[in-house]
Structures are given as C-alpha cells and as structure tokens.
C-alpha cells in the first residue's frame, strides 16, 4: 500500500482503454523520463488536495514526486548493478491520441523509442519478500508477492488499466513461483476492496482500530481511522 488515501470520487463509467494501453516490459530499465512520470502519478494519486489548497498541494506533491523519483532510480540502479529483482515496477502507458484532450496531463507524457507520445496511466510495484516494509500485517506464505503503490491516472480509472496491471503482476508472481499475491489497503477504501475482491482476493487479516491508533494510522484527523486490511489471492503454481 505505502500511503493512506481514501478514494471518494464518484463512479463514472467510460469506454475501456485496453486497446490503447501497453504495459512496459518489466525487464527493461525505466528511463529518467518514464521515472519522472511515474513519480508524478504516484504523488498526485496518493496526495490529492481540494481546489482551495491547490497551490500548497502542488508544492507538497512536487516534494513527494522528487522522493519517489529518487526511490525508483535507486531500484533501477540496484537492478542494473546487482541484478536485484526483488522489486519489479510495472508501468501502464496509453497513446495520447486515445485520451480526451482535456484529460491529458503533460507531466505524465513521455516519448517512447518509436517517437510516439504516451501518457503514463497506471503503475504498481511487485515485491517478492517475506513481508512488506512498514506494514504490521504480514502474510503467512513464505513465497508471496506483495503489491504496493497501486495507482491509475484519474482519466484512466475504471477503464481496465488496473486489471491489466493486476494480470501482469499475477504473471510475474507465477513466473517467480509465488503461491500468493498480497496487498494492503485501508479498511475504509471500499472501492479498492471491491476491486480486489471482484478479482478473487479475500481478506486475510485486519488491523484493529486500537493497533492502528498506536501505530499512528491517522485518517481525516482520526487516530486509528487509517487501519489497514490485508487481502490475498492464491495462485495455482505449476498448474496445481
């Protein structure tokens, strides 16, 4: 999960973007431009501000984006020097011509090797580890894959991008012989929980309000209001 954010945006159905979306090859190192776009997407997705706080909000988002960019570049360096594949970042891009003009965020647009302009519309990290750093709820599997930093651009939400990322994450997990995919989300984030449960995830563990309070999980000024839930999806490794 990584950050605490409650999605309260209204449900609006739009045409799927599947035919225009591409998941970047996870074996290829991200370019600086792609990293900057992913960092900005995460900063704006996890730290949203109302219009009256737009100026202060953008300053904070730029700070968060800079931190996220450094983190992603450190992961890239580890993959390059040490062949470290414990964390894999998946990135979804979309042909800008398939997007409504007013929905294109230039800070999310990068140019690919063929010279085409594509907008970063989604991203997630897949961690292959016994536990996810900073999280209290730990899965019982020794061969799990944890999802984190799952986000999609506002213009691409509920248009198949999240599912495309999830399917690629499942393929990566199976290739690494993980027997379960786990993800943390806030108990109050009904949209995220419904998405995962719709695609086969079940609640594995749930943090109590008291534990969340002592861990400083705050939401809307309420200590403990940001308690987390651990959801899991079993994988049939080797066809079993």
N, C-alpha and C positions, 0 to 999 in steps of 0.2 A: 504493500500500500504506500508507505513512505510519507504521505501527507494526509491531513484530515480536511476533507471538503464535503459539504453536503450539497448534492445536486437538487435544486428546486426548480429547474427550468421546466416549462410546460411541454407536454408531449406533442410534437408536431411531426406528422408523417410526411416524408419526402421520398422522391424516387431513389432507388438504390444506386450506389456508385460503383458497384462491383466491377463492371466492365472497364472502368477508367482508373481503378486503384491497382497499384503494384506494391507488393511487399519487397523491400530491398533485400538483396542476397545477404543473409546474416554472416556469411563467411568473408564478405568484403568489408574492409575497414571503412568506416564513415569518413567523409571528407569534412574539412572545417566548416564549410557552408552548411552541410547537412546537420552537423552537430549544433550549430547556432540555431537552426530552425527547430530542431527537436527541443533544445533548451528553452526556447521562447514558448513553444507549445505547452511544455510542462509548467512553466511559470504562470502562464495565463489560465491554464486549466485548473491548477490546484490553488491558485490565489486570485480569485475573482473579486472585484470591487464594484460597488454601486456607482452610478454616474456622478453623484456628488463628491465622490472620493477618487475620481479618475486620475487627477494629477499625482496625488500621493501614491495611489495604487500602481501607476505605471513605474514610478521610481522603485517601489518595492519589487515589482515584477522584473525589472531590469537587473536588480541585485540578485534575485533568485536565479534568473537565467544565466547570469555570469557564474554563479556557483555550480549550477547544473552543467554548464559547458565545461568547466574545469573537471568535474567528475567524469563526464563522458570521455573527455580527452585522456584522462588517467586510465580509464578502462581500455581505450584504444591502444595506449602505449603498452599496457600490460599484455594485451593480445598480440602486439607486434613483437615485443622483446621476449616474452616468456611463454608465448602460445597459450596464454591464460584464457580458457573458455568457460570459466565458472559462471560468468555473467554474459548473456547474449542480449543485445539490444535489437528489437525488431522495429522497423520504421515503415509506415504506410504512406505512400505519396499518390497524388492524383493529378492527372492532366488538368491544368488550369482552365483549359477550354471547356471542360465538363462541369466547371463550377459556375454558379451565378456570379457575374462580375462584382456585385456588391459584397459578396461573401469571401472574396479572395483577400487574404492578409499577406501583404508583400513581405512581411517579416517571416513568413512561413514558406516562401517560394525559393526554390533552388533550381539550378540548371543541371540536367544530367549529362552523361557523356555524349549523347547524341545532339545536345544543344536544345533540348525541349525543356520548357519551364514547367515545373511540377511543384505542387503545394504539399507540404508535409501535413497529413490529416490525422495521423494516429501514431502511437508509439507505446511500447511496453518493454520491460526488462524481464528476462527469464533467468532466475538464479538457481544454480544447481548446488545446493548446500543443505546441511542438516537443519539449519534454522536461518531465519531472515534477521539480519542485524537490526536491533532496536525494537523488535517485536516480542511481546510477552507470550503470545500463543504460538506454540511450536507443534508441528505435525508429528505423528507417531512413526511415519515412514523414514527409513534411512536412505531412501533413494527417491526423494521427492524433487519436484521442480516448483519453485515459488515464482508467482507473477508479482510484479511491482511496477509502479509508475504507469499504470494503465490509463491512457487518456486519448481522446479524439478531439479534433477541432470542432468548434461549435457548429460550423456549417456542414459538418460531415456526420453529426450524431444521428443515431437511429437510421443509418443508411447502409449498414452492412460492414462498416470498417472494423468495428470492434470484433465481430465474428470472424472476419478474415484474419485479424491478428491472433485471435484465440486459436484458430485452426492451425496456423503456422507454429504457434507455441506448443501445441499438442504434438505436432510432427517432430519438433526439436526434442521434446521430452521423451518421446518414444525412441528416437534415434540414440538418445543417451541412456536408454533402458530405465528411465524413471518409471515408477509404478503409480505415481500420484501427482496431480497438479494441485497446488495450494495457493490461496490468495486471501489476503486480509482486506476487510472493508469495514466501514463504520456500520454499526447496528442500525442507525437511522437512515442510512443511504439505501432507500427502498429500490431505487432504480438500478443500482449496481447489483444488489442482491437478487433482484428479479432476473436480471440479465444472466448472471451465473447459474442460478437455479434452473432457468429455462434451458440451459445447455448442459444440464446434468450434474451440476455441483450440489453438494449437500453441506449443511452446517456440521462442522467437525467439533469446534469448541467456541465458547462465547465468553468474553470478558465481562465480569460483573461491574456494576457502577462503582462499587467501593474500590476495587482494584484499579479501575480506570482513574478514579479520583486521586489515589495515592501516586499514580504514575504521571499525573499532570495532564491527562487527556481532557482537554477543555473544548467545548463547542458552544458558540453563542454565549460565552461568558459563564457557562455552567461547568464546574469541575466534575469530571466523570461523564459528561454528556457525549464525549467522543469515544466511548467504549467500542472496541473492535470485535469483529466476528471472523473466525477462520473457516473458510469454505474449501471443500476438497472434491476433486474429481478423480476417480480411479481409472487407471489405464491398463488395457489388456496387453502387457508386454509380451512380445513374441507370439501374439495371436492367442494367448491363453485366456 
